[in-house]
Amino acid sequence: MKNQYFGDINDYRKYGLLRSVLAASRMSLYVAWMLTEDDGGTDGGRIDYLQDPDRWSRFDPELFETLRKAVAEEGRRDVEVLERSGLLSPARYFREPVPRRSDERERWFARLADGAGGADLVFLDPDVGVESKSASSGNHGSERYVFWHELRQLWDQNNSLLLYQHFPREERYAFTQRLLGEIEERLPEACPLAFSTSHVLFLLALQPRHVHHGCAVLQRLRRDWPGEFRVALYEGPAA
């Protein structure tokens, strides 16, 4: 997550998804922003929706108004706005920027995991998503990814996981199914779900003790965000 992205349309849907999950499940939440430095690029520029409340505020009026005031009126683009708003209360937050060096990252992640102890759900917000073949720990750009061994560490301490994932240049159905399959393979007994929007994907891995929340979350999303999220289940290995 870069602060330059704060309040764009992906953020609106992201926080809306989190609020729907919390409202439906009452799970305790730990947010790991996985902050990286702003780069001056154009990513995060999709904020025109804030000028169209008739179209967009109906999904989550309180969230919409918070983002509209901060971004469109005050020009504030910082995750601290969301933290201070209380919209995800009583969530806890981890704001330390992601380091690049492997040794520093190990210590950084140990602090993240320690803070997540006891949380039902951990939301991880990397710039890109889960590691790819081109990303390895310590390499240039590695701070933009979360690694499977890190997800496994959180899983093994009984956290359910929700993960932001950017769509690559790959057919979306196949990509989604591949990641859902990897979740099932790498995280024992996980119940994987995917929520896709027109721009990004969110991956949810529920611990066995949280599986019963799945239906309630889906119902809440259909009620509060009709047409904005497409839900996918893992369909098994391709024939």
N, C-alpha and C positions, 0 to 999 in steps of 0.2 A: 504494500500500500504506500502510495506517495500522497502527501497532503494536497498536491496539485489536483488529484482526482476527487477530492472531497466534494460531495454534493452533486456530482454528475448523475445522469440517469441510472447508471449502474449502481451507484451508491444508494439512490432512493430505493431501488428494488432490493438491494442487499440488506439495508436496515429494515425494510418492510418484511422481508423473509424472516429475519431474526426475530422481529416483534411477533410475527405470526407463530413461529415455532415456540416462543416463550409463552404466549397467550394460550396456546393449545396444550402445552405439556407441563408448564410450571417448572421446567428444568432450570437448575442454576447454571449461569453462563460465565465463561471466562473468554475474553476477547484478546487474541494475540494479533496486534495490527501488522506485525512484520514490516515496520516502517523502513523505507529507503529514501535516499535524498531525491528531492525534486530535480528534474533534468531539463526543465524549460521547454519540453516538447508539447505537442498539441493534445496528448492523451489527457482525458478529463475535461475536454471541451464541450461535451454534450450536456449543456445546462439550459438550452432553450426551453425545455419542458417547464422550467420554473416560471416562465412568462405565460403559461397556459393552464391556470388553475382549474378551469372548467373541465379540462381533459384529464388532469393528473391528480388533483388534490383528493378526489373521491376515494382513492385507494387507502390512503392513510392521512387524513387532514392534519393531524398534529405533527406528524413527521414532515409532511410537505411544507408546512408553514415554518417549521424550524429551519429547514434547509433553504427555503426561499429567502427568509430574513437574513440568514448568515451569508449566503453566497451572493444573491441578487442585490440585496440592499447594502450589506456591510462589506462585501468582498472578502469575507473570512473563509478560508479554505484550510481547515485544520481539524483533525479527528477529535481534538479537545472539545469542539463545539458539541459533538455527539455525546461525549462522556459527561459533560456538564449539564446536558439537557435532561438527563434522567430517563430518556426514552427507552433505555434497555435496563433500567434499574430492576434489581440490585446487582447488575453485572459488575465483574471486576475486570481490569484492563492491564495489559502488558505493553508498554510503549517504547521499550528500548529498541533503537535502530538495529537492523540486522547487520552484523559484521561480515566481512568477506573471508578473512583468514580462518582456516579450519579450526585452529586451536581456540581462537576467540569465539568462533561460532559454537563450539562444544560447550564452553562456559556459559555463553548467552542462552543456549537452549536449555541447559540445566536449570538456569534461573526461571525460564519460561515454564518448564515442566513442574518445577517446585511450586510456582504460583498457581498452577492449574490443579494442584492436588485437591481433591474433594469436590471439584466442579463436575456437574453432570455432563455439560456440553462445552467443548472448546471450539471456538471459531477461529480459524487461521486465514489470514488475508494477505497472501503473497502477491506480488505484482503480477506474476504469470500463473502460478499454480504448482502442481506436483512436478517433481523432477522429470526431465526428459533426457534422451540420450546425449544431447549436447550440453547438459548441465551436470557438473560434478562439483563436489564440495571444494571450496577454496578457489575455484576458477573464476575468471571474470564473468560477472552476471549471476553467480550462484546465489547471491543474496535475494534474487528475485523469485526463488523457488523454495518450496518446502520439500524435504527428502523423506523417502519412505521409512527410513530407520527412525526418523524423528516422529512420524505419525505412529509407528509401532510402539515407540516409547510411551507416548500419551495413551495409546490404546491399552497397553499393558498395565497402566495405572488406573484403568477403568473409566477413562473419559470417553464419551461419545464425541464424534468429530464432525464439524461442518467446515468445508473448504471452498474457497474461491478458486475458480479455474477459468483462465482465458481460453477461448477456442483457437486452436492453431489452424493452419491451412490444411485441413483434413476433413473428410466427410464427417459431419457432426454425429450422425447416428452411430457410425462405427467407432468414432473416438469415444463417445459416451459409454458405449457398451464395453470397450476395452478397459476404460478406467474403472467402471463398476466391477468388472471381472477381476481387476488387480486388487481392488479393495477386498473382495471376497477371498482372494487367495492370500493376501498379505496380512489381513487383520482377522484373526480367528473368530468365527461365530458372528461376524459383522452382518448386519442387515443393511445393504447399501441402497440408497435412493439418489436420484439426480433431479435437479430442478434447473431447467434451461430457460434462458430468455433470448431475446433477439441478438444479444451481444456476448453474454457470458454464461457459464455453467457453475452450479453449486452442487457439491457432492456431500452427501450426508451418510455417515456410517454410525448406525445405532448399536450400542451395546445390547446384549440380550435382555438386560433388565429394563431397557428403554424401548424395546420394539413395540410395545403396546401403544406408544405415543404416535406411531407412524400414521395411522388412520386419522387421528384427530388433527395432526398437522396438515394433511392433505385436504381435509374438509375445511379447515380454517383458511388455507390459501385460496381454495376455490371460492369461498365466500367473500374474502377481503380483496383478493387480487384476481378477479376473473379475467382469463385470457392472457395474463402476463407471465405465467410460469407453465412450462410443459414438464410433466413428470415422467420419469423413465425408471423402470425396474431392470435389474439384470436378467437377461433372457437366456443365459448359459452360453457355453462355447459355440462358436459358429460351426455349422455342420460341414 
